[in-house]
Amino acid sequence: VQLQACGGGLVQAGGSLRLSCVVSGSTARNYPMGWFRQAAGKEREFVAAISRNDLNTDYVDFVKGRFTISRDNAKNTLYLQMNGLQPEDTAVYFCAAKIATSWERWFKYSHQYDYWGQGTLVTVSS
């Protein structure tokens, strides 16, 4: 299974970006998935997660109301819509997939995930 993240870039504060994560070698629907980010000099942190059935999502507090995680199973792609971006959102964003049989569960710890994308850089200027 391979994950390819893209969609990062440079944006002004208050702007929007949509990150994409294309799954190859398997079907995205088979996995609960998530987004994490890592700012320079900091630990990787959880951003958002979605269950296999797409009915359950979770977000870290500082992105609630601004970011939306979703999946298009026809395109085998996970998305992260980011609105109201702030300079503190600057980081490399990673998508991840977990091997799981549950349709309802989501996961928010990086060590729980089995596959990772290469990361895409988001830079927000003030």
N, C-alpha and C positions, 0 to 999 in steps of 0.2 A: 504494500500500500504506500502510495506517495501523495504528499500534500504539497500544493504549490500555492503560496500566498502572493497576492499582488494588490495594487491599488493605493499603496502609500504614496506620499509626496509632501510637498511644502504647501501649507495653507495658512492664511491669516487667522488670528483669533476670531472666534465666532463663525468660522467657516465649517464646511462639511466635507467628508470623504466617505467613500464606501469601499471597504476592503473585501476582497474575494479570496476564497480558498478552494481550489479545484482538487477533487479527490480522483486519483487514478489507481487502477489495479484492483479496485473493489467498488462497492456501492456506498455512497455517503450515508444512505439511510440505515446501513448496518451499524452505525456508530453514534453514541453520544459524542458531541463535539464541543469544543470550547475555543475561546480566544484568551491569550495571555499577552502581557507586554513587559518589556524590560527597558527601563531608562538607563542611561549611562551611569555606571557606578552603583547601580541598585540591583536588588534581587528581582527575579522574574515574578510577576504578580498576576493574579487572576483578574479577568475583565468580565467575561460573560460565558455562559454555557447553555446548551440546548439538549433536550432528551431525544432519543431516537424517534419518538412519535411526534416531535416538534411541538407538543402541547405544553411542555414545561421548560421554562427559561429561568435563568438567575443572573444577576448582575452585582458587581461590587458597588458599594454605595456611591462612590464618587462619579459613576457614569450613569446611574439610574436617571431616567428621564431624558437622557441625551443620546445614548447608544442603544441600538436594537440589533439583536442577533436573529438570523433567520437562515433558512435553507431552501434551496430549489433542487428537489430530488431529480427532476427531469434533466437538470444541467449538472448534477453531481457536485454541487457547489454550495459552500457555506459562505454567509455574508456577515459583515459587521457594518451597519450604517452608523456613522458617527456625526452627530450634529453638535453645534455649540462648542466646537473644539477650543481648548485653552492651552496655553504654553505648557502647562504641567502634564498634558496628554502626550507630549513629545516622547517617543519611545520606538523601539522595534517591536512590532506586533507579530505574534506567532499564532497559528492555528494548530489545533491538536485533535486527535481522535482516539477514542478508547474502545477497546474490545469489551463488549458487554452484551448480555442477553436481555437485560431489562429494557422495556420500551419507555418506562416512565422516569427513570432516574437521570440525573445530571451530576456532573462532577466538577469540583472547583479547586482541586489540588493538582499541581503539575505532576507529582509523582504517580498519580493515578492514570495518566495518559500513556498510550502505547506508541502513537505515531505523531510526528511533528513536522510542520512545514519549516521552511528556511527563514521565515521572517520577512517583513516588509517595513521600511522605515517611514514613520509619520513625524513630520516636523511642523510645529505650530509656532508661528512668529507672533510677537505681541504688537 
